[in-house]
Amino acid sequence: MDVKVLRLGHRRSRDARITTHVCLTARAFGASEVILSGEEDRNLMESVEDVVERWGGPFRVSYRRNWQGVIDEWKRSGGEVVHLTMYGLPARDVIPSMRETGRDKLVVVGGARVPGKVYRLADYNVGVTNQPHSEVSSLAVFLHMLFDGAEFDLKFSDALVEVVPQAHGKRIRTGDGDEDAEID
């Protein structure tokens, strides 16, 4: 099952940090792409592409001005649209049936104001909780539940940098054959 994320309503002047975190979370938790809508932000996209180049993974970030066109195309191709919203059905109740379909998922995360049409176009309106919180946290929890924790085992074979887990300190392994490096 392929999972992509549609980030609605990105605003360069206000949302660069949160949208970057949406992209990093999507990549780390197993999504293959984030599609930005709203304002085009080449700097943000290049920053995320730089992370992918160094840390690896089959991940990309792209831009589409027309978010509804993305959703319409996704549905025409047979995929399901999942809108993360605190007004949706509890994630724990709907994720098992989503997994069973095996269909590709387009996960929609909002920006400043989500148009009502998104709620109607979505196959699922899903609430990680029914309390106000960040779209980054919603995305992380949702992907973790959807993939049943498989993101803990993700390995990116093309990574130039890799964390070496340890109880204390920081250690990385670089793809250029150098020994592990300690980071202060």
N, C-alpha and C positions, 0 to 999 in steps of 0.2 A: 504494500500500500504506500503510495507516494503522498506526502503531505507538503503542501505549500501554504504560505501565510500571506494574506492580503492586508496590508497596513493602510487603513483609511485616513484621509485628511491630513497627511503630513504637512507641517508648516516649518519651513527652514529656520525661521527666526526663533521659534518657540520649542520645537519638538526634536531637534537634532539628537540630543542625548537620549531621550526615551526611545526614539525610533532606532537608534543604534543598538540600544539594549534589546529591543524587540528582535532585531536581526541576529545579534549574538546569541540570544536565548534560543531562537528558532534553529540556528545551526547546531548549537551544543546539544539540543534535545531531539535532533533527528529529522528536522524538516529539510527539504532540498532547496527551497528558494523562499525569499521574501519579495513580494511585488509591492512596490510603493505606489500609492496614489496621493493626490493632493499636489503640492508643489514639488517639482523636480529638484533633487538635491544631489548633484554630481559629487560634491565633496564627501557627503555621507556615504554614498555608494562606493567611492574609491577607498574610503577608510575601511569599510567592511570587506571589500575585495582584497585589501592588504592583509587583513586578519586571515582570510581564507588561504591566501598564498603562503603565509608563514605557518599557520596552524593546520592547514590541510582541510580536506573534505570535499565531497561533491555538493557544494553549496554555491548559490549565486543570488545576487540581488538585482532586480530590474525595476523599471519605472513604466507605469501606464497611467495616463491622465484619467481615463474613463474607468472607474472602478466597476460600474455596472456591466460594461463590456467584458471585463475579466470574469465576473460571476456568470454572465450569460454563456460565455464560451466554455467555462468549466462545466456547467450543467449540461450543455449540448454534448460534451465529450464523455458524459456518463459519470462525472465525479459528483461528490456530495459537498455541500456548502455548510460549514459549521460557524456560526456567529457566536463569539464569546461575549456574553453580557450578563450582568448581575440579575437581569430580569428573566433569564432562561431557566430551563429545567435543570435540576441538579446533575452535575457531571457524572457522579457515581451511578446515577440511574440510567443514563442514556449511552454512556461510553461502551458498555458491553455489546449492545446491538450495533453500534457504529463499527466496532472491530469485526463483528461477524459478517458485515456486508463485504468487507475486503476492498471496497471502492476507494479510489483516491479521494483525499480530503483537501479542500481549500478552507483554511481557518481564517476567519475575518476578525481582525482586532481593530477597534475604533480609535478615533482621534477625538477632537474637540466635541463634535456633535455627529452622532450616527444618524443618517437619514432613516426614516421609518420604513422605507422600501427595503432596506437591508434585512429587517426582521421578517418581512414577507417573502423575500427571495431565498432566505436560508432554509435548508432542509432541517437543520437543528439550531435552535437558540439555546445555548448552554451556559449555565451559571456555575462557576467554580465555587463561589459562595454567592449569597444574595446580599452582600454588603459591599459598599464602595471600596475599591482597591485598584491596584495598577494593572494595566493590560499586560505588562511584563510578567507579573506574578500569575495572572490567569493563564497566559500562554505556557509558562513553565509547568504549572500544575496539570493543565490539560494534556500537554504532550507527554508528560511523565505517566499520566494515567492511561492515555491512549496506547502508548508503546509498552506499557506494563513494566517500566523501569529499564528497558533495553538500552536507554541512552547511557547508562553507567558502563556499558561494555563497548561503546563506540570507539573505534580506532580508525584514524585517518592515515592511510598508508603513504600519502604524499606529503605528510607534515614535515616541515623543516625544523619545527620546535615542538617538543613534547615534555609535559610535566612528568617528573619522576616522583610518584607519591611517597611521602615519608611522614613520620610523626612530628618531626621538628625541623625547622629551616625550610629553605626553598632550593630545589634542584631541578634543572632542566637538561634535556638531551637535545642536541642539535642534529639536524639531518646531514650535516657536512662531515660526519665521521668523527668530530671532536668528542673528547671525553665529556662526561657529565660536568655541568658547570654549576657551582654554588652561586646563589644570588643573595646579596646582602639586603 
